[in-house]
Amino acid sequence: MTDQRAPVLLVATAALIVLLAYSGLRPFDRPTWALEVSPVAIALAIMIPTYRRFPLTSLLYFWIFLHSVVLIVGGAYTYARVPFGFMLADWFNIDRNPYDKVGHFFQGFVPALVAREILLRGCFVNGRRMLNFLVLCVVLAVSATYELIEWAVAEMIGQGANEFLATQGYAWDTQSDMLMALIGGALALVCLSRLHDRQIAAVGRSPHPADGRYSTISTGV
């Protein structure tokens, strides 16, 4: 499976690197661009060297790619100025650019799949209810950590953080960001769990975290 996917994954990786480079040529605000696209660079730095040892499911690679594009576009334009966001504002008759909410939705949707895959393949949890609970805990932890990072940046650079925060004057921006991440994580579990289970089974067995032995993946209640 891994060998068959290699050409597609190579093209996807190259496309992300090209998009990263292109978005950094003339971003609206370079410090904001650097902050927004840094998760993409970090993800590539982790996934490339671990590809042979721990290849992810095709489903997860696909959503990581889409999330990366969302981050790159947001970094290039800043979230409050993404053209697609203005289109969404017109369609739904709202008075602010909602592209940042799209970003936070993906911030929950994709980490939910990442956490689910790691927990299952590492045999860290048995039982679907506990699995779903822990996945949503991870989603909220990731979202809260990002909000703390935004707060730290705002404290360090003051007014210049407006482009990065993208609050657009909305008093409940932090809370609504975390809600969108939670909604994204919940939808990922509801809509993709069965497909994810099949792809995880196709990847094969995972080493037992305690002693290196191989254990079968269980998702039963």
C-alpha positions in Angstrom: 0.0 0.0 0.0 2.7 2.4 1.0 4.8 1.8 -2.2 1.7 2.2 -4.4 0.9 5.6 -2.8 4.5 6.9 -2.9 4.3 8.8 -6.3 1.0 10.5 -5.2 2.4 11.4 -1.8 5.6 12.7 -3.4 3.6 15.0 -5.8 1.5 16.2 -2.9 4.6 17.0 -0.8 6.2 18.9 -3.7 2.9 20.8 -4.2 2.8 21.9 -0.6 6.4 23.0 -0.7 5.8 25.0 -3.9 2.7 26.6 -2.4 4.6 27.5 0.8 7.3 29.1 -1.3 4.9 31.0 -3.5 2.8 32.2 -0.6 5.9 33.6 1.0 6.9 35.7 -2.0 4.6 38.7 -1.3 2.3 37.9 1.7 0.1 40.7 3.0 2.0 40.6 6.3 5.2 38.6 6.5 5.2 38.0 10.3 1.6 36.8 10.2 2.5 34.5 7.2 5.4 33.0 9.1 3.2 32.3 12.1 0.3 30.9 10.1 2.3 28.5 7.9 4.6 27.3 10.6 2.4 24.3 11.4 2.7 23.2 7.7 6.4 23.3 7.9 6.4 21.4 11.2 4.0 18.7 9.8 6.3 18.2 6.8 9.4 18.0 9.0 7.7 15.2 11.0 6.0 13.2 8.3 8.8 13.0 5.7 11.4 11.3 7.9 8.8 9.1 9.6 7.1 8.0 6.4 8.7 4.6 6.1 8.5 3.8 9.8 5.0 5.0 10.4 3.1 5.7 7.2 -0.3 7.3 7.8 -3.6 6.3 6.2 -4.5 7.8 2.8 -7.5 9.4 4.5 -5.3 11.3 7.0 -2.8 12.3 4.3 -5.7 13.7 2.2 -7.1 15.9 5.1 -3.6 17.0 6.2 -3.0 18.2 2.7 -6.3 20.2 2.6 -5.7 21.7 6.1 -2.2 22.7 4.9 -3.7 24.6 1.9 -6.2 26.3 4.2 -3.3 27.5 6.5 -1.2 28.6 3.5 -4.0 30.6 2.0 -4.7 32.2 5.4 -1.1 33.0 5.8 -0.7 34.6 2.4 -3.8 36.9 2.6 -4.3 37.0 6.4 -7.5 35.4 7.5 -9.6 38.6 7.5 -8.7 39.2 3.9 -9.0 35.8 2.2 -11.2 36.3 -1.0 -13.1 33.1 -0.4 -14.1 34.3 3.1 -15.7 37.4 1.6 -17.7 35.1 -0.7 -18.8 33.1 2.3 -19.8 36.4 4.0 -22.0 37.3 1.0 -23.6 33.9 0.8 -24.5 33.8 4.5 -25.1 37.5 4.9 -22.7 38.1 7.7 -20.7 41.2 8.4 -17.2 39.7 8.9 -14.9 37.5 6.9 -15.5 34.0 8.3 -12.4 32.3 6.8 -10.8 32.1 10.3 -13.7 29.9 11.3 -13.0 27.6 8.4 -9.4 27.4 9.7 -10.5 26.5 13.2 -13.0 24.0 11.9 -10.1 22.2 10.2 -8.1 22.7 13.4 -10.5 20.3 15.0 -11.3 18.1 12.1 -7.8 17.0 11.2 -6.3 16.7 14.7 -9.2 14.5 15.5 -8.2 12.1 12.8 -4.5 12.4 13.8 -5.3 11.6 17.4 -7.6 8.8 16.5 -5.0 7.1 14.3 -2.2 7.4 16.9 -4.4 6.1 19.7 -5.7 3.1 17.7 -2.5 2.1 16.0 -0.5 2.5 19.1 -3.1 0.4 21.0 -3.3 3.1 23.6 -7.1 2.7 24.1 -9.8 0.1 23.7 -13.5 0.9 23.5 -15.1 3.3 21.1 -16.6 5.6 23.7 -13.3 6.2 25.5 -11.6 6.6 22.1 -14.1 9.3 21.0 -13.8 11.1 24.4 -10.0 11.2 24.3 -10.0 12.4 20.7 -12.3 15.3 21.5 -10.1 16.1 24.6 -7.1 16.3 22.2 -9.0 18.5 19.8 -9.9 21.0 22.6 -6.4 20.8 24.0 -4.9 21.7 20.6 -7.4 24.5 20.1 -6.8 25.9 23.6 -3.0 25.8 23.1 -3.4 27.7 19.8 -5.5 30.3 21.6 -2.8 30.7 24.3 -0.2 31.1 21.5 -2.3 33.8 20.0 -2.5 35.5 23.4 1.2 35.3 23.9 1.9 36.8 20.4 -0.6 39.6 21.1 1.2 40.4 24.4 4.6 40.4 22.7 4.0 42.4 19.6 0.9 44.5 20.7 -1.2 46.1 18.0 0.8 44.4 15.3 -0.9 41.1 16.3 -4.2 42.1 14.8 -3.6 40.4 11.5 -2.6 37.2 13.3 -5.5 37.2 15.7 -8.1 38.0 13.0 -10.7 38.8 15.7 -12.3 41.6 13.5 -13.8 43.2 16.6 -15.7 40.1 17.7 -15.6 39.9 21.5 -16.3 36.1 21.6 -13.8 35.2 18.9 -11.7 32.9 21.2 -14.7 30.9 22.4 -16.2 30.6 18.9 -12.9 29.4 17.6 -12.8 26.6 20.1 -16.4 25.7 19.4 -15.7 25.5 15.6 -12.7 23.2 16.4 -15.0 21.0 18.6 -17.6 20.8 15.8 -14.9 19.9 13.3 -13.6 17.1 15.6 -17.1 15.7 16.3 -18.0 15.7 12.6 -14.7 13.9 11.7 -15.7 11.2 14.2 -19.3 10.9 13.1 -18.6 11.0 9.3 -15.2 9.2 8.9 -14.7 6.7 11.7 -15.8 3.7 9.7 -13.7 4.5 6.7 -10.8 5.4 9.0 -11.1 2.0 10.7 -10.9 0.2 7.4 -7.8 2.1 6.3 -6.1 1.6 9.6 -6.8 -2.1 9.3 -5.3 -2.0 5.8 -2.1 -0.4 7.1 -1.5 -3.4 9.3 -0.5 -4.1 12.9 1.2 -1.6 15.2 3.9 -2.3 17.8 2.7 -2.5 21.3 3.8 0.7 23.1 4.9 -1.1 26.2 7.3 -3.8 24.9 7.6 -3.5 21.1 5.4 -6.6 20.4 2.8 -6.4 17.7 -0.8 -6.1 18.7 -4.0 -6.2 16.7 -6.0 -3.0 16.5 -9.3 -3.1 18.4 -12.1 -0.5 18.1 -14.9 -2.4 19.8 -16.9 -1.1 22.7 
